[in-house]
Amino acid sequence: MKIEVLGTGCSRCDALLKAAQEAAAKMGPSANIEVTKVADVNYFVQKGVFMTPGLVIDGRVISMGKLLTVEEIVQHIKGNT
């Protein structure tokens, strides 16, 4: 599974990245989740994300302009497995 946090480096983007990493860790190593941060604005537009931070799981935009909690991200991960 691939989780992408879309953001240019604001504190909310960094907070979402940390939450996504914590959520991935909660799922354990067998879940094989890769968490990356993407700062390419052209990629944001391509995905239809016009407010950061954005959260993308396996190519699907989950949220934009919202700081999700670790538990909310875990629920989205479980919904995608």
N, C-alpha and C positions, 0 to 999 in steps of 0.2 A: 504494500500500500504506500502511496506517495501523498504526503501532506505538504502543501505549499502555503506559506504565509506571504501575502503580497503587501509590501510596504516599503517606503523610502527611507525609513530610519527614525521615525517619530517614536516617542515613548510608548504610545498605544500599540504600534506595530511590534516593538520589541517585547511588550507584555504579552501580546498574542502569540508570538514565537515561543516564549517561555512556557506559556500555558499549553501549547501544542506539543512541545517536547515533554512536558510532564504527563500529558495525556497518553502520549505514545509509550512512555516508560511504564505507566500503569497497566498497559495492555501486555507488557512483558516482551522479552526478546523473540519469542516464537511468533509474535504477530508480524514481525518483519516490516516495521513501519519506518519509512525515511521521511524526515522532516527537513525542509529547506526553506530559506527565505529568498524571495525574488524581489528585486528592486527595479526591474525593467518596466518603465511606465508603458511602453508599447505592448508588453505582455498583458498588463492590467487591462488595457483597452481591448485587446484581442479576446480576453475572457469576459468582458462586459463589466469589469469592476471599476467604478468611477469614484468610489470613496474607500479610503484605506482605514484600518487594515482590512485585508480580504483573506478569507480562508478557502482553500481549494483542496478537496480530497478526491484523489484519482480522477482529476480533470474536471470535476463538478464543483461549481461555486456554491459554497455552503453559506457564507455570510460576507457582507461588506459593510464597512463603516461601523462595525460592532466589535466590542471586546468580549469574546466568549469566555466562560469559565472553563476550568479543566474538565469538570464533570459534563458540561454541555458538549465539549469536543469529544470526550469519551463516548457519549451517546451517539454522536454522528459517526464515529469510527465503527461502533457496533452495528449501526444501521447500514454501513457499507461493506461489512464482512459477510 
